[in-house]
Amino acid sequence: MVLFEFIVGAFSLVMALMFARGLTGVRSALMTQRRYWPHATWLFIKLLNPVVFWWVVWAYRDVGAYWNIATFLLSLTFLSVIYLQIESLVGNDPQQTTNWREHYYTERV
């Protein structure tokens, strides 16, 4: 295995957690009686961020000199920030959230 395969393995774990956490809130965010469009739009944008990240990282698959501990940690930090953003958008229990507008403004602060 080359170094890039190990790095992508670590990124894949974090991205899988991101998608799993984000997708648990999509159904609840789109329910008619609770829907708040800026929240739902922001959630979909945050779910697209890992896809864009994956595409950018894939361009560096053949550049062995690019990957070192600093670039790995910087990339992992970026993914962690996206995960935390998704976590704040979805909340602890998305099924119990009755108003996404209130949740959005509560988390915004």
N, C-alpha and C positions, 0 to 999 in steps of 0.2 A: 504494500500500500504506500502511496505517496502522501506527503504531508497534507496536501489539499483535501484528501479523502477524510483524514482525521478531523480537520478543521470543519469541514462541511457536516460531519457527523455531530459535532457539538452544536453547530448552528441549527441543525435539523431538530434536535431535542427541544431547544428553546422555541423554535418556530411552531413545532407541534403543540406545545403548551399554549402559545399565543392563539393559534387557530381554535383549539379546543375551548379555551376560555372565552374567546370572542363569539364563537358560534353558539355558546350556551345562552348568550344574551340577545341574539338576533331575533329569535321568535318573539320573545317578550317585548323587545323594542319596537317591533312592527305591529303589535296588536292594536286594533283601531282605537279602543277606549283609552289607551295609555300612551299612544304614539306622540313623539315630539321630534319633528323632522330634523332639526339641527343635530340632535343626539344620534338619531339613526344614521344620518349622513356621515357624521364624524366616526361612528363605529365602523361603517363600511370603508372609509378612507384608512382607518387604522388597520383593518384587515388586509388592505392592499399593500400597505407598507412592507410587510415581510416578503411579498412577491417581488416588489421592486428591489429590495435588498438582495434577494436571492439572484436576481438577474444581474445586478451590479457585481456581486461577488463571483458569479460564474465567469465573468470576463477575465478574472485574475487566476483562473485555474491552471494556466500554463506558466505563470510567472512565479517561479519558486523563490526568487529573491525578495518578492513583495511580502511574503508571510513570515513574520517573526512574532515574538511574544507581544510586542507593543501593538501591532496591527490586529492581532487576534483579540487582545483585550479591548481595544477600541471598538472593534466590530461587535464583540459580545456585549459591551456596554450599550451600544446603540440598540441592539435587540432587546436588552433588558429594559431600556427606557420605553420602547414601544410596548412591551409586555405590561409595564406598570400603567401606561396610558389606557390600554385595553381593560386592565383590571379596574381602574377607576371608572371607566365608562359602564362596565357591566355590573359592578357591585358584588356584594357577597352572595346574595340570592336574588337573581333577576326576576324570578316568578313572584316574589313578594313585593316588588316595587310597583306601587299603584300609579305613580305619576312620574314619567321620565323627565318632564320639565323641572320638577322640584329636585329630583335626583341630580340632574345636570347642573343646576345652579348651586346646589349644596356642595358637590364635588369640585366645582369650578374654583371656589374660594380656597 
